[in-house]
């Protein structure tokens, strides 16, 4: 906010945003005073929305973008910077925060309201059982937040839809990832796993037959079934709206997987998680682990 009434309410200097070689916003100087009414005019893809998003802090200005897989980028930066880094060593603080995080996760994993398995327990089990070189496709919804909050990555590759917000992304992305592992020898043998809620998988569940019948894709799908589109219900409550049309009337997804010719497992108790996931990972071909979850613990 401006310090006094004469200061501009919005001011930018050299505002820029580049996407690769595309200069979406290129050096904008803008001053808007208190009480002024302004309009943004321009053709499609002129950069109007991107400019407003930067002003609102929804995205950050970028003048020199680095477009690479983050692990590869970090390795290159580390090699080129070398040991000549003038920075404070925060290793102890990071270790302390990791310990706090892990203690909180362990505490939440023990919560049991009798309404299903909680997400902390599910992703603790996945952290223990998934191969270190697995390719994991994560859907959109509460399962995404739970994955980010509870799963501990080692050397896995993670696929997410990001700002696209594409519910149903998880399993189709796994189909694509599996295809890539067949085309590149250096990726052969890497296990492909997808994670979704019931709402996301339900939108593209027909693709499971593609994985079974046409190619016998070696994919394990982890399905969190809380019989709700829970993220939307949470957003409705947060906005003080009535919760409307978010309940789902689901089939048995494990039985669906079996009927399609794959292998389905159903988990209702967190004590069975590790064994069910391990058994699904051992299947040669498509498998699905349906976990009945607590919609309030994600």
C-alpha positions in Angstrom: 0.0 0.0 0.0 1.2 3.6 -0.7 2.6 5.5 2.3 0.4 8.6 1.5 -2.4 9.6 -0.7 -0.2 11.1 -3.4 1.8 7.9 -4.0 0.7 5.6 -6.9 -1.5 2.7 -6.0 0.2 0.5 -8.6 3.7 1.1 -10.1 5.9 -1.1 -12.3 9.2 -0.6 -14.0 10.5 -2.9 -16.7 7.9 -5.6 -15.8 8.7 -8.7 -17.9 7.7 -12.2 -18.3 9.2 -14.6 -20.9 8.2 -18.1 -21.8 11.2 -19.5 -23.5 11.7 -17.3 -26.6 8.2 -15.8 -26.3 8.1 -12.4 -24.6 4.6 -12.4 -23.1 5.3 -9.1 -21.3 8.3 -7.1 -22.3 9.4 -4.2 -20.1 6.2 -2.5 -19.0 6.4 0.8 -17.1 3.0 1.5 -15.5 1.8 4.0 -13.0 -1.8 4.1 -11.7 -2.9 6.7 -9.2 -5.5 6.4 -6.4 -9.0 6.7 -7.8 -8.0 6.2 -11.5 -9.9 3.8 -13.7 -7.8 2.0 -16.3 -8.6 -0.6 -18.9 -6.3 -3.1 -20.6 -6.8 -3.3 -24.3 -5.0 -5.6 -26.7 -5.4 -8.6 -29.0 -5.5 -12.2 -27.8 -2.2 -13.3 -26.2 -0.9 -9.7 -25.9 0.0 -10.3 -22.3 -2.9 -8.6 -20.6 -3.8 -11.4 -18.2 -0.1 -12.2 -17.5 0.5 -8.6 -16.5 -2.5 -8.5 -14.2 -1.4 -11.8 -12.6 2.1 -10.3 -11.9 0.6 -7.2 -10.4 -1.6 -9.2 -8.1 1.3 -11.5 -7.1 -0.3 -14.6 -8.7 2.8 -15.2 -10.7 6.4 -13.8 -10.7 8.2 -11.6 -13.2 10.8 -13.6 -15.1 13.4 -12.1 -17.5 15.7 -15.1 -17.8 13.7 -18.3 -17.7 15.3 -21.7 -17.1 13.1 -24.4 -18.7 14.4 -27.8 -17.5 13.5 -30.7 -15.2 14.3 -29.3 -11.7 16.7 -32.1 -10.7 18.8 -31.6 -13.9 18.8 -27.8 -13.5 19.9 -28.0 -9.8 22.7 -30.4 -10.8 24.0 -28.0 -13.5 23.8 -25.0 -11.2 25.6 -26.8 -8.5 28.4 -27.9 -10.8 28.9 -24.4 -12.3 28.7 -22.5 -9.0 31.1 -24.9 -7.3 32.2 -24.3 -3.8 32.5 -20.5 -4.1 29.1 -19.8 -2.5 28.7 -16.9 -0.1 25.7 -18.0 1.9 24.7 -18.9 5.4 24.7 -22.6 6.2 21.1 -23.4 7.1 21.5 -27.2 7.3 20.8 -27.4 11.0 17.6 -25.3 10.7 16.5 -27.5 7.7 17.2 -30.7 9.7 15.2 -29.3 12.6 12.2 -28.4 10.4 12.3 -31.9 8.8 12.2 -33.4 12.3 9.1 -31.3 13.2 7.5 -32.2 9.9 8.1 -35.9 10.3 6.9 -35.9 13.9 3.7 -34.2 12.8 3.2 -36.7 10.0 3.7 -39.6 12.3 1.1 -38.1 14.8 -1.5 -37.6 12.1 -1.0 -41.1 10.7 -2.3 -42.5 13.9 -5.6 -40.5 13.7 -8.6 -42.8 13.3 -12.1 -41.4 13.3 -13.6 -44.7 12.1 -14.6 -43.2 8.8 -11.7 -44.5 6.7 -7.9 -44.5 6.3 -6.3 -41.0 6.7 -4.1 -39.6 4.1 -1.0 -39.3 6.3 -1.0 -43.1 6.8 -1.5 -43.7 3.1 1.4 -41.6 1.9 3.6 -42.8 4.7 3.0 -46.3 3.3 3.7 -45.1 -0.2 7.0 -43.5 1.0 8.0 -46.9 2.4 6.9 -49.1 -0.5 7.4 -47.3 -3.8 10.6 -47.9 -5.7 13.1 -45.1 -5.6 13.2 -44.7 -9.4 9.4 -44.8 -9.8 7.6 -42.4 -12.1 4.6 -41.0 -10.2 1.7 -39.2 -11.9 -0.4 -37.2 -9.3 -4.0 -36.1 -10.0 -5.7 -32.9 -9.0 -7.7 -32.5 -5.7 -7.2 -33.2 -2.0 -4.9 -36.1 -3.0 -2.5 -33.6 -4.5 -2.2 -31.6 -1.3 -1.8 -34.8 0.7 0.9 -36.1 -1.6 2.8 -32.8 -1.2 2.4 -32.7 2.5 3.1 -36.3 3.4 5.0 -38.2 0.7 8.8 -38.2 1.0 10.5 -38.3 -2.4 13.9 -40.0 -2.9 14.7 -40.2 -6.6 11.2 -40.6 -8.0 10.1 -38.5 -11.0 6.8 -36.7 -10.3 4.3 -35.6 -13.0 1.6 -33.0 -12.1 -0.7 -30.8 -14.1 0.3 -27.7 -12.1 -1.8 -24.6 -12.8 -3.9 -26.5 -15.4 -6.0 -27.8 -12.5 -7.0 -30.8 -14.7 -8.9 -33.2 -12.5 -8.5 -36.7 -14.0 -4.8 -36.0 -15.0 -3.3 -38.9 -13.0 -4.1 -42.1 -14.8 -3.9 -40.7 -18.4 -0.5 -39.2 -17.5 0.6 -42.6 -16.3 -0.4 -44.1 -19.7 1.9 -41.6 -21.3 4.7 -42.2 -18.8 4.6 -45.9 -19.3 4.8 -45.4 -23.1 7.9 -43.3 -22.7 9.5 -46.1 -20.6 9.1 -48.4 -23.5 10.6 -46.0 -26.1 13.8 -45.1 -24.3 16.2 -47.9 -23.2 17.5 -45.8 -20.2 14.0 -45.7 -18.8 13.1 -49.4 -19.3 12.0 -51.1 -16.1 11.0 -48.0 -14.2 7.8 -48.6 -12.3 4.9 -46.2 -13.2 2.5 -45.3 -10.5 -0.5 -42.9 -10.5 -2.4 -41.4 -7.6 -5.9 -40.0 -7.7 -9.1 -39.5 -5.8 -12.3 -41.2 -6.8 -13.6 -38.1 -8.7 -10.5 -37.8 -10.9 -10.3 -41.5 -11.7 -14.0 -41.7 -12.4 -13.7 -39.2 -15.3 -11.2 -41.4 -17.2 -11.8 -44.9 -15.8 -12.5 -46.3 -19.2 -8.7 -45.8 -19.9 -8.1 -48.7 -17.6 -9.3 -51.1 -20.3 -6.8 -49.5 -22.7 -4.0 -50.3 -20.2 -5.3 -53.9 -19.9 -6.5 -55.0 -23.3 -4.3 -53.1 -25.8 -0.9 -53.0 -24.2 -0.8 -54.8 -20.8 0.7 -51.6 -19.3 2.6 -52.2 -16.1 0.9 -49.4 -14.1 -0.2 -49.4 -10.5 -3.0 -46.9 -9.6 -3.5 -45.8 -6.0 -7.1 -44.6 -5.7 -8.3 -42.7 -2.6 -12.0 -43.3 -2.4 -13.9 -40.9 0.0 -17.1 -40.9 -2.0 -16.8 -37.1 -2.5 -15.3 -34.4 -4.7 -13.9 -33.3 -1.4 -11.8 -30.4 -2.6 -14.8 -28.7 -4.1 -16.9 -29.3 -0.9 -14.1 -27.7 1.1 -14.0 -24.7 -1.2 -17.8 -24.3 -1.0 -17.7 -24.4 2.8 -14.8 -21.9 2.9 -16.9 -19.5 0.8 -19.9 -19.9 3.1 -21.9 -21.6 0.4 -24.0 -24.7 0.9 -22.2 -27.9 0.0 -23.8 -28.8 -3.3 -23.5 -31.8 -5.6 -20.2 -33.1 -4.3 -21.3 -36.6 -3.1 -20.4 -39.5 -5.4 -22.1 -42.8 -5.7 -19.2 -45.0 -6.6 -18.8 -48.6 -7.8 -16.2 -50.9 -6.2 -13.2 -49.6 -8.1 -11.2 -52.7 -7.1 -13.9 -55.0 -8.6 -14.0 -52.7 -11.7 -10.3 -53.3 -12.2 -10.8 -57.1 -11.9 -13.7 -57.0 -14.4 -11.6 -55.1 -16.9 -9.0 -57.9 -16.7 -6.6 -56.1 -14.4 -5.9 -56.8 -10.7 -7.8 -54.9 -8.0 -7.1 -54.6 -4.2 -9.4 -52.9 -1.6 -8.1 -51.5 1.6 -10.3 -50.4 4.6 -7.7 -50.7 7.4 -4.4 -48.8 7.4 -2.7 -51.9 8.8 -3.2 -53.6 5.4 -1.7 -50.7 3.3 1.9 -51.9 3.0 0.9 -55.4 1.9 -1.7 -54.4 -0.6 0.5 -51.8 -2.2 3.4 -54.2 -2.4 1.2 -56.9 -3.9 -0.1 -54.4 -6.5 3.4 -53.3 -7.4 4.4 -57.0 -8.0 1.6 -57.5 -10.5 2.8 -57.7 -14.1 0.3 -55.5 -15.8 -2.3 -52.9 -14.7 -3.3 -53.0 -11.0 -5.4 -50.8 -8.8 -5.4 -50.3 -5.0 -8.7 -48.8 -3.8 -8.3 -47.3 -0.4 -11.5 -46.2 1.5 -10.5 -42.9 3.0 -11.6 -40.4 5.6 -12.9 -37.3 3.7 -12.1 -35.1 6.7 -8.4 -36.2 7.1 -6.4 -35.3 4.0 
